[in-house]
């Protein structure tokens, strides 16, 4: 498949450095991730003219280093998911909840105060935490043990829960005006919204890595 035919989220996962390019174009992995590179170039016009050249260079660099998550052994891919996403999300959410509490308390009289954001983040922490624990305790050990056919049902459950995460993400967008703080926001408020945006982008890559790389490979092997 050519670069132009690949989706933005796929390129962001397989070529991590590409994420900086996408951010410069104002792309969101959650909202724009399923668009192909060709669609983005057509939509963005001159602003995206050089992106194909830069992505081609990144792809050649990755190939020279043998970096391809679609070929990575399951044990290594799972270890990457645990470290890059599971551990990261737990830390991100713990820090964001503290910041959200502070912002809601200090700015409760501000018209743009994100009232209820702390509870929304706690809901994400609860649901995502339970989801990741099921993967860590049930699904991932099955995959590591080579029980691919047996893993098919848990995978379907995890994919369904991934879809449910989307409602949480949309709530965060809605409560933060697309992660845009008011002009007079303090540094904590700005840090909070920037942190939530990073969390959402990371979660989008996390879900893609599992659904379209790890789970897809396991299901195919279990048939």
C-alpha positions as CSV (number, residue, x, y, z in Angstrom):
1,X,0.0,0.0,0.0
2,X,1.3,3.4,-0.9
3,X,1.8,6.2,1.6
4,X,-1.0,8.2,0.0
5,X,-3.5,5.3,0.6
6,X,-2.6,4.9,4.3
7,X,-4.6,6.5,7.0
8,X,-3.2,9.3,9.2
9,X,-3.5,7.1,12.4
10,X,-1.7,4.2,10.7
11,X,1.2,6.5,9.7
12,X,1.3,8.1,13.2
13,X,1.7,4.6,14.8
14,X,4.2,3.1,12.3
15,X,6.2,6.4,11.9
16,X,6.0,8.2,15.3
17,X,8.0,11.2,14.0
18,X,5.2,11.8,11.5
19,X,3.0,12.9,14.4
20,X,4.9,16.2,14.6
21,X,4.1,16.8,10.9
22,X,0.4,16.1,11.4
23,X,0.3,18.5,14.4
24,X,1.8,21.2,12.3
25,X,-1.0,20.8,9.8
26,X,-3.5,21.0,12.7
27,X,-4.6,17.4,12.4
28,X,-6.2,15.4,15.2
29,X,-5.6,11.7,15.3
30,X,-9.0,11.2,16.9
31,X,-11.0,13.2,14.4
32,X,-8.8,13.0,11.3
33,X,-7.1,9.7,11.9
34,X,-9.2,7.6,9.5
35,X,-8.6,10.0,6.6
36,X,-6.0,8.8,4.1
37,X,-2.9,10.9,3.4
38,X,-4.2,11.6,-0.1
39,X,-7.4,13.0,1.4
40,X,-5.5,15.2,3.8
41,X,-3.2,16.6,1.0
42,X,-6.3,17.3,-1.1
43,X,-8.0,19.1,1.7
44,X,-5.0,21.1,3.1
45,X,-3.7,22.1,-0.3
46,X,-0.4,24.0,-0.4
47,X,0.1,23.6,3.4
48,X,0.6,19.8,2.9
49,X,2.6,19.9,-0.3
50,X,5.9,18.8,1.2
51,X,4.5,16.2,3.6
52,X,4.7,13.3,1.2
53,X,8.5,14.0,0.7
54,X,9.0,14.1,4.5
55,X,7.0,11.0,5.2
56,X,8.9,9.1,2.4
57,X,12.1,10.0,4.2
58,X,10.8,8.8,7.5
59,X,9.6,5.6,6.0
60,X,13.0,4.8,4.4
61,X,14.6,5.5,7.8
62,X,12.2,3.1,9.6
63,X,12.8,0.4,7.0
64,X,16.6,0.7,7.2
65,X,16.2,0.2,11.0
66,X,13.8,-2.7,10.6
67,X,11.0,-0.9,12.4
68,X,7.6,-2.3,11.5
69,X,4.9,-3.0,14.2
70,X,3.2,-5.4,11.8
71,X,6.2,-7.7,11.9
72,X,7.1,-7.2,15.6
73,X,6.9,-10.4,17.8
74,X,3.8,-10.5,19.9
75,X,5.8,-10.3,23.2
76,X,7.6,-7.2,22.1
77,X,4.5,-5.5,20.7
78,X,2.6,-6.2,24.0
79,X,5.5,-4.9,26.0
80,X,5.5,-1.7,23.9
81,X,1.7,-1.3,24.5
82,X,2.1,-1.8,28.2
83,X,4.9,0.7,28.6
84,X,3.9,3.3,25.9
85,X,0.2,3.4,26.6
86,X,-1.0,1.5,29.7
87,X,1.5,3.0,32.1
88,X,1.4,6.3,30.4
89,X,-2.4,6.6,30.5
90,X,-2.5,5.9,34.2
91,X,0.1,8.6,34.9
92,X,-1.6,11.1,32.5
93,X,-5.0,10.7,34.1
94,X,-3.8,10.9,37.7
95,X,-2.1,14.2,36.9
96,X,-5.0,15.6,34.8
97,X,-7.5,14.9,37.6
98,X,-5.4,16.9,40.1
99,X,-5.1,19.8,37.6
100,X,-8.8,19.7,36.8
101,X,-9.7,19.8,40.5
102,X,-7.5,22.9,40.8
103,X,-8.9,24.7,37.8
104,X,-12.5,24.0,38.9
105,X,-11.9,25.2,42.4
106,X,-10.0,28.3,41.5
107,X,-12.0,29.4,38.5
108,X,-15.5,28.2,39.4
109,X,-16.9,31.7,38.8
110,X,-15.4,32.0,35.3
111,X,-17.9,31.6,32.5
112,X,-15.7,29.2,30.7
113,X,-14.9,27.0,33.8
114,X,-15.2,23.4,32.7
115,X,-17.5,22.4,35.6
116,X,-17.7,18.6,35.9
117,X,-14.4,18.0,34.0
118,X,-12.8,16.4,37.1
119,X,-15.7,13.8,37.3
120,X,-15.5,13.2,33.6
121,X,-11.8,12.4,33.8
122,X,-12.5,10.1,36.8
123,X,-15.0,8.3,34.7
124,X,-12.4,7.8,32.0
125,X,-9.8,6.7,34.6
126,X,-12.3,4.1,36.0
127,X,-13.5,2.6,32.6
128,X,-10.1,2.7,30.9
129,X,-8.4,1.3,34.0
130,X,-10.8,-1.7,34.1
131,X,-10.4,-2.2,30.4
132,X,-6.5,-2.2,30.6
133,X,-6.6,-4.6,33.6
134,X,-8.7,-7.1,31.6
135,X,-6.1,-6.9,28.8
136,X,-3.2,-7.3,31.2
137,X,-4.7,-10.2,33.2
138,X,-6.7,-12.1,30.5
139,X,-6.1,-11.2,26.9
140,X,-2.4,-10.5,26.7
141,X,-1.4,-13.7,28.6
142,X,-3.5,-15.7,26.1
143,X,-1.7,-14.1,23.2
144,X,1.7,-14.7,24.7
145,X,0.8,-18.3,25.3
146,X,-0.2,-18.7,21.6
147,X,-3.9,-19.3,22.3
148,X,-5.0,-17.3,19.3
149,X,-8.4,-18.9,18.7
150,X,-9.3,-18.6,22.4
151,X,-8.4,-15.0,22.3
152,X,-10.9,-14.2,19.6
153,X,-13.9,-13.6,22.0
154,X,-11.9,-11.4,24.5
155,X,-10.7,-9.4,21.5
156,X,-14.3,-8.7,20.3
157,X,-15.1,-7.5,23.9
158,X,-12.0,-5.2,23.9
159,X,-12.9,-3.8,20.5
160,X,-16.4,-3.0,21.7
161,X,-15.0,-1.2,24.7
162,X,-12.6,0.7,22.5
163,X,-15.7,2.0,20.7
164,X,-17.2,3.1,24.0
165,X,-14.1,5.1,24.8
166,X,-15.1,7.3,22.0
167,X,-18.0,8.7,24.0
168,X,-15.6,9.7,26.8
169,X,-13.3,11.4,24.3
170,X,-16.2,13.3,22.8
171,X,-17.3,14.5,26.3
172,X,-13.7,15.8,26.8
173,X,-13.9,17.7,23.5
174,X,-17.2,19.2,24.4
175,X,-16.3,20.2,27.9
176,X,-13.1,22.0,26.9
177,X,-14.2,23.7,23.6
178,X,-12.0,21.3,21.7
179,X,-9.1,21.8,24.2
180,X,-9.1,25.6,23.7
181,X,-8.7,27.5,26.9
182,X,-10.1,31.1,27.2
183,X,-7.8,34.0,26.4
184,X,-7.3,34.8,30.1
185,X,-6.7,31.3,31.2
186,X,-3.9,30.7,33.8
187,X,-1.0,28.4,33.1
188,X,-2.6,25.5,35.0
189,X,-5.7,25.8,32.9
190,X,-3.7,25.8,29.7
191,X,-1.5,22.9,30.9
192,X,-4.7,21.0,31.7
193,X,-6.2,21.3,28.2
194,X,-2.9,20.6,26.5
195,X,-2.5,17.5,28.7
196,X,-6.0,16.3,27.8
197,X,-5.3,16.8,24.1
198,X,-2.1,14.7,24.4
199,X,-3.9,12.0,26.3
200,X,-6.6,11.8,23.6
201,X,-4.0,11.6,20.8
202,X,-2.1,8.9,22.7
203,X,-5.4,6.9,23.4
204,X,-6.2,7.1,19.6
205,X,-2.8,5.6,18.7
206,X,-3.2,3.0,21.5
207,X,-6.6,1.9,20.2
208,X,-5.3,1.8,16.6
209,X,-2.2,-0.3,17.6
210,X,-4.4,-2.9,19.3
211,X,-7.4,-3.0,16.9
212,X,-5.5,-2.8,13.6
213,X,-2.2,-4.4,14.4
214,X,-2.1,-6.7,17.4
215,X,-5.7,-7.9,17.4
216,X,-5.9,-8.2,13.6
217,X,-2.8,-10.4,13.5
218,X,-4.0,-12.6,16.3
219,X,-7.5,-13.1,14.9
220,X,-6.0,-14.0,11.5
221,X,-3.7,-16.6,13.1
222,X,-6.5,-18.1,15.1
223,X,-8.7,-18.9,12.1
